[in-house]
């Protein structure tokens, strides 16, 4: 079974929301032994458990931009533009 190894994570949780939206950078290990480096969006519940069944849920575009800005600030997502200037503060 394929699996994803998280190398880096940033999270965003809107006011009043139970779940945290997470941006992960990691390695996807395929069944055939090959690997791909990439990114994914995933939710965590209040206990920190990953919620794969929410992985295809609709995301708030502003939250996704905030996550990318946090990843740039954390130094694990390249900074080609000033992403933080595009990101509105959470309500």
C-alpha positions as CSV (number, residue, x, y, z in Angstrom):
1,X,0.0,0.0,0.0
2,X,1.3,3.4,-0.9
3,X,2.0,5.8,2.0
4,X,3.1,9.4,2.5
5,X,5.9,10.5,4.9
6,X,5.5,14.0,6.2
7,X,8.8,16.0,6.2
8,X,7.3,19.4,7.0
9,X,3.9,20.7,8.1
10,X,2.2,24.0,8.6
11,X,-1.4,24.4,9.9
12,X,-4.3,26.9,9.7
13,X,-7.4,26.8,11.8
14,X,-10.2,29.4,11.2
15,X,-12.0,30.8,14.2
16,X,-14.8,28.5,15.3
17,X,-13.6,25.5,13.2
18,X,-13.0,22.1,14.8
19,X,-10.5,21.0,12.2
20,X,-7.0,22.3,11.2
21,X,-6.1,22.5,7.5
22,X,-2.5,21.3,7.0
23,X,-0.1,21.7,4.2
24,X,2.5,18.9,4.1
25,X,5.7,18.5,2.2
26,X,6.7,14.9,2.0
27,X,7.6,11.8,0.1
28,X,4.9,9.5,-1.4
29,X,6.2,5.9,-1.4
30,X,4.5,3.9,-4.2
31,X,3.8,0.1,-4.1
32,X,6.4,-0.5,-6.8
33,X,9.2,1.0,-4.7
34,X,9.3,4.4,-6.5
35,X,9.0,7.7,-4.6
36,X,7.7,11.1,-5.4
37,X,8.4,14.3,-3.5
38,X,5.4,16.6,-3.2
39,X,2.8,18.5,-1.3
40,X,-0.7,17.6,0.0
41,X,-3.5,19.3,1.9
42,X,-5.0,17.3,4.8
43,X,-7.1,18.0,7.8
44,X,-6.4,17.1,11.5
45,X,-9.0,16.8,14.2
46,X,-8.8,18.4,17.6
47,X,-6.7,15.4,18.9
48,X,-4.2,15.8,16.0
49,X,-5.3,12.8,14.1
50,X,-5.1,13.0,10.3
51,X,-8.4,12.8,8.6
52,X,-7.8,11.3,5.2
53,X,-11.6,11.0,4.5
54,X,-11.7,14.9,4.5
55,X,-8.8,15.1,2.1
56,X,-11.0,15.9,-0.9
57,X,-13.1,18.5,1.0
58,X,-13.4,22.0,-0.3
59,X,-10.8,24.4,1.0
60,X,-11.0,28.1,1.7
61,X,-8.6,29.7,-0.8
62,X,-7.5,32.3,1.8
63,X,-6.6,29.5,4.2
64,X,-4.5,27.7,1.5
65,X,-2.7,31.0,0.7
66,X,-2.0,31.4,4.5
67,X,-0.5,27.9,4.6
68,X,1.7,28.5,1.6
69,X,2.9,31.8,3.2
70,X,3.7,29.9,6.5
71,X,5.7,27.3,4.6
72,X,7.7,30.1,2.9
73,X,8.3,31.7,6.2
74,X,9.3,28.3,7.7
75,X,11.9,28.0,4.9
76,X,10.7,24.7,3.2
77,X,8.8,26.2,0.3
78,X,10.7,28.3,-2.1
79,X,9.9,32.0,-2.2
80,X,9.5,33.3,-5.7
81,X,7.1,36.1,-4.7
82,X,6.1,37.8,-1.5
83,X,3.2,35.4,-0.8
84,X,2.4,37.0,2.6
85,X,1.3,40.2,0.9
86,X,-1.4,38.2,-1.0
87,X,-2.8,36.6,2.2
88,X,-5.7,38.1,4.1
89,X,-5.7,37.7,7.9
90,X,-8.2,35.1,9.2
91,X,-11.6,36.5,10.3
